[in-house]
């Protein structure tokens, strides 16, 4: 009986822990049919708002004919809805453009990325705007103005 009480107390303390900390984690997120979302992170820590905070996450979104790679300094994911937010982001697509942004938000159900203050490289041009939306399926961009367009000299 005493051992059972000790086990119950130990288990309840573990389950009610304030923080969770995992190193070198790979998460597989429930994705729409024929697609896969994998998030690799050097560290995952529980946030105060019940979300999971990620350090240096790399997100791979793979579908039959395309894959997106998103690298970020930091991020946060809601484990129930799989809504993902990331900061200081670099996006690589199989399409004709790449982008970087201060902040992105991805909702797997809605199938698009919301980008804040993005800089998109399209062929030899860099387009900066306050906001943009990247459509996952079509790989198209909806860029909100005002725009700043410059020639990429690199």
Buried (B, 14 or more C-beta within 10 A) or exposed (E): EEEEEEEEEEEEEEEEEEEEEEEEBEBEBEBEEEBBBBBBBEBBBBBEEEBBBBBEBBBBBBBEEBBBBBBBEBBBBBEEEBBBBBBBBBBEBEBEBBBBBEBBBBBBEEBBBBBBEBBBBBEEEBBBBEBBBBEBEEBEBEBEEEEEEEEEEE
